[in-house]
Amino acid sequence: MVFVFTFFGEWLRKNVISKFSKKQSKFSVKNKKFVKIWKKYGLVGVAILTPLILTPIGGTILAVSSGSPKNRIIIYMFISATVWSVVFTAIFYFVGPQVLPDFMK
């Protein structure tokens, strides 16, 4: 899905979403918060937080809407997904046997 939204996100935003959403002012409170977060953390921060806070689709849409280069979006999202999958696997491998039997009752 990251590939789809990275390469077709701009087209979707222009042709599909714009027809269903009302016009917003450029300087809304939501936009100001987005700009503040983007300036503070950038593409790397969004990629790192995507599996925890956003979905891969949400993080990709956020990155595409900021105008980041498509190849960097894919690389950072891939690295982030790989690192987080190793972290989650390790947690379940080491902690799972102690925690899961309580949920199986």
CORBEL-V638631 format. One line per field, one symbol per residue. ss: DSSP state (2 for helix, 1 for strand, 0 for the rest). psi: psi as a letter, one per 40 degrees, with the letter a starting at -180 (. if undefined). burial: I if it has 16 or more other C-alpha atoms within 10 Angstrom, else O. A space follows every 10 residues. Layout:
BEGIN
ss->???
psi->???
burial->???
END
This chain:
BEGIN
ss->0222222222 2222222222 0000000022 2222222222 2222222222 0000022222 2222200002 2222222222 2222222222 2222222222 22200
psi->dddddddedd ddddddddde iihiidfidd dddddddddd dadddddded dddiiddddd dddddeeihd dddddddddd dddddddddd dddddddddd ddee.
burial->OIOOIIOOIO OOOOOOOOOO OOOOOOOOOO OOOOOOOIOO OOIIOIIIII IOOOOIIIII IIIIOOOOOO OOIIOIIOOI IOOIOOOOOO OOOOOOOOOO OOOOO
END
